[in-house]
Each structure stands twice: as C-alpha cells, then as structure tokens.
C-alpha cells in the first residue's frame, strides 16, 4: 500500500489528521498558514487572523511560529475535520486552528491562538497536563470573550475559577503547581 493510500485510510478513521492536507478535503490554501473553503472570504479571513495575532502578541506574548488557520464557510466543511458542535478547534501538536462557519469572531480566533501560545510557552506535554480550568479559563478570559454566561456551565466554571485565581494575586504566565509534577 502506498504512503498516500495509507494516509488517506488513516484520515478516514481519525478526522484530525485531515488538517495536514486541507486541500484534499475541500479547502484552498492561500498561503502555507491560511486556508479557506470559499476564496471570496480571503480578505476577511486574513484580517481576522492578523488582528488576532496582533492581539495575542500584545496581551499574552509573542507567538514564535504562527499556526495554520483553516476557515470553513459551511457546516459540512467543519464536519469533515472535527466536531461541528463547537465554534473552533485547536489541534494540539498539529499547530492548526479550524474555525467553524458560524464563528468567524475575533474573540474565537484569539481564544484558539492563546491555546497555541500555551503550547509554545509551556511545551505540548506540560500544557496537556495543566488543569483544564487554567487552560480554558485563560483562553476565555484573556481573549475577552464577551459572552456572559458562556454557553456551557463547565466552561463558565473554568473561566470563573481562573478569574478567582487571578484575583488572588497569581501571575497567569506562571501556571499553577500541580501535585506530582
């Protein structure tokens, strides 16, 4: 079996691998780090991505290697790569963001770029071991997500826990110590 056939077979069973070759699954890559489903949206996608990168650099810290950002313009597109019930996905370890067709919002891109910053800052293994309330709470708070409350009780609780932790004088760039680490 050829390497290409093996890869496509793997993609059939594990959708996140599809972000490695988004052109194969209906996207047009304008650059190595920006792909869109609908080429008429390139200007908007570029602006959203660039504004989010500037925001994260100014409010969180510089991103050494910006991730690839994939913008879907239809629910079908997003479903080809991931769970269509969420606004966006950051593919940890694959340095790729996927934006759902209904969620082309500045705070959504900032949130996912904060996850990318976390991986760059702390390393993939350490970031994956940090408490969920810290990882998600930081992304929801610092991205300035305007939704209040957030759409799910668990993510609202994570943001609340992160904000309380911050109010106690903790420095958000220094993750909480975990037992056993």
C-alpha positions as CSV (number, residue, x, y, z in Angstrom):
1,X,0.0,0.0,0.0
2,X,1.4,3.4,-0.9
3,X,2.1,6.1,1.7
4,X,-0.7,8.2,0.2
5,X,-3.2,5.5,0.4
6,X,-2.2,4.7,3.9
7,X,-2.5,8.3,4.9
8,X,-6.0,8.6,3.3
9,X,-7.1,5.5,5.1
10,X,-5.9,6.9,8.4
11,X,-7.8,10.2,7.7
12,X,-11.0,8.2,7.1
13,X,-10.8,6.9,10.7
14,X,-9.2,9.9,12.5
15,X,-10.5,13.2,11.2
16,X,-7.9,15.5,12.9
17,X,-5.2,14.1,10.5
18,X,-7.1,15.8,7.7
19,X,-5.8,19.2,8.8
20,X,-2.4,18.1,7.5
21,X,-3.6,18.2,3.9
22,X,-6.6,20.5,4.0
23,X,-6.6,20.9,0.2
24,X,-7.5,17.2,-0.1
25,X,-10.7,17.9,1.9
26,X,-12.1,20.9,0.1
27,X,-10.0,23.9,1.3
28,X,-7.9,26.3,-0.8
29,X,-4.6,27.2,0.9
30,X,-3.8,30.8,0.0
31,X,-0.5,30.6,1.9
32,X,1.1,27.9,4.0
33,X,-0.7,29.1,7.1
34,X,-4.1,30.3,5.8
35,X,-6.7,28.1,4.1
36,X,-10.3,28.9,3.2
37,X,-13.2,26.9,1.9
38,X,-14.6,29.9,-0.1
39,X,-12.0,32.0,-1.8
40,X,-14.2,35.1,-1.7
41,X,-13.6,35.2,2.1
42,X,-9.8,35.5,1.9
43,X,-9.7,39.2,2.9
44,X,-12.0,38.7,5.9
45,X,-10.1,35.5,7.0
46,X,-6.7,37.3,6.6
47,X,-7.9,40.3,8.7
48,X,-9.4,38.1,11.5
49,X,-6.2,36.0,11.6
50,X,-3.8,39.0,11.6
51,X,-5.8,41.0,14.1
52,X,-5.9,38.0,16.5
53,X,-2.1,37.5,16.1
54,X,-1.6,41.2,17.0
55,X,-3.9,41.0,20.0
56,X,-2.3,37.8,21.4
57,X,1.2,39.3,20.9
58,X,0.2,42.5,22.7
59,X,-1.9,40.9,25.5
60,X,-0.4,37.4,26.1
61,X,3.0,37.2,24.4
62,X,4.7,36.7,21.1
63,X,3.9,33.7,19.0
64,X,7.1,32.3,17.6
65,X,5.6,30.2,14.9
66,X,2.0,31.1,13.9
67,X,-0.2,28.1,13.4
68,X,-2.1,27.3,10.2
69,X,-5.6,28.6,10.3
70,X,-8.4,26.9,8.4
71,X,-11.6,28.8,7.8
72,X,-14.7,26.8,6.9
73,X,-17.7,28.6,5.3
74,X,-20.1,25.7,5.7
75,X,-21.1,23.2,8.4
76,X,-20.2,20.4,6.0
77,X,-16.6,21.6,5.8
78,X,-16.1,21.8,9.6
79,X,-17.7,18.4,10.0
80,X,-15.0,16.9,7.6
81,X,-12.3,17.9,10.1
82,X,-13.9,17.8,13.5
83,X,-17.0,18.1,15.7
84,X,-19.4,20.6,14.1
85,X,-21.0,21.4,17.5
86,X,-18.1,23.6,18.6
87,X,-17.1,27.0,17.4
88,X,-13.4,26.2,16.7
89,X,-10.7,23.7,17.4
90,X,-7.0,24.0,18.1
91,X,-5.3,20.7,17.0
92,X,-2.8,20.3,19.8
93,X,0.5,19.1,18.4
94,X,-0.5,19.8,14.8
95,X,-0.2,23.6,15.0
96,X,-3.5,24.2,13.3
97,X,-6.7,26.1,14.1
98,X,-10.1,25.3,12.5
99,X,-12.8,27.9,12.5
100,X,-16.5,26.9,12.2
101,X,-18.6,28.6,9.6
102,X,-20.8,30.4,12.2
103,X,-17.9,31.6,14.4
104,X,-15.7,33.9,12.4
105,X,-15.3,36.1,15.5
106,X,-12.2,38.0,16.7
107,X,-12.5,36.5,20.3
108,X,-12.8,33.0,18.9
109,X,-9.5,33.3,17.0
110,X,-7.8,35.0,20.0
111,X,-9.0,32.1,22.2
112,X,-7.6,29.4,19.9
113,X,-4.3,31.4,19.4
114,X,-4.0,31.6,23.2
115,X,-4.0,27.8,23.2
116,X,-1.2,27.8,20.6
117,X,0.7,30.3,22.7
118,X,0.3,27.9,25.7
119,X,1.8,25.1,23.8
120,X,4.7,27.2,22.6
121,X,5.2,28.7,26.1
122,X,4.9,25.5,28.2
123,X,5.5,22.8,25.7
124,X,3.0,20.3,24.4
125,X,3.4,17.7,27.2
126,X,3.3,20.2,30.1
127,X,0.4,22.2,28.6
128,X,-1.6,19.0,28.2
129,X,-1.1,18.3,31.9
130,X,-2.2,21.7,33.2
131,X,-5.6,21.9,34.8
132,X,-8.5,22.4,32.4
133,X,-9.7,25.4,34.3
134,X,-6.4,27.1,33.8
135,X,-6.0,26.3,30.1
136,X,-9.6,27.1,29.1
137,X,-10.1,29.8,31.7
138,X,-7.1,31.7,30.5
139,X,-8.3,31.4,26.9
140,X,-11.8,32.6,27.6
141,X,-10.8,35.4,29.9
142,X,-7.8,36.9,28.1
143,X,-9.4,36.6,24.7
144,X,-12.1,38.9,26.0
145,X,-14.9,36.6,25.1
146,X,-18.0,38.8,25.6
147,X,-20.4,36.0,26.2
148,X,-21.7,36.1,29.8
149,X,-22.5,33.5,30.8
150,X,-20.6,31.2,28.5
151,X,-22.8,28.6,26.6
152,X,-21.9,25.7,28.9
153,X,-21.8,25.5,32.7
154,X,-18.4,23.7,32.8
155,X,-16.6,26.3,30.7
156,X,-18.2,29.2,32.6
157,X,-17.0,27.5,35.8
158,X,-13.4,27.2,34.4
159,X,-13.4,30.9,33.5
160,X,-14.7,31.8,36.9
161,X,-12.1,29.7,38.6
162,X,-9.3,31.2,36.5
163,X,-10.6,34.8,37.3
164,X,-10.8,33.9,41.0
165,X,-7.2,32.5,40.9
166,X,-6.1,35.7,39.2
167,X,-7.9,37.9,41.8
168,X,-5.9,36.1,44.5
169,X,-2.7,37.6,43.0
170,X,-1.5,34.8,40.9
171,X,0.5,35.6,37.7
172,X,-1.3,33.9,34.8
173,X,2.0,33.4,32.8
174,X,3.1,31.0,35.7
175,X,0.8,28.0,35.7
176,X,-0.5,26.7,39.0
177,X,1.7,24.0,40.6
178,X,0.2,20.5,40.3
179,X,0.8,17.7,42.6
180,X,3.1,15.1,41.2
181,X,4.8,17.5,38.7
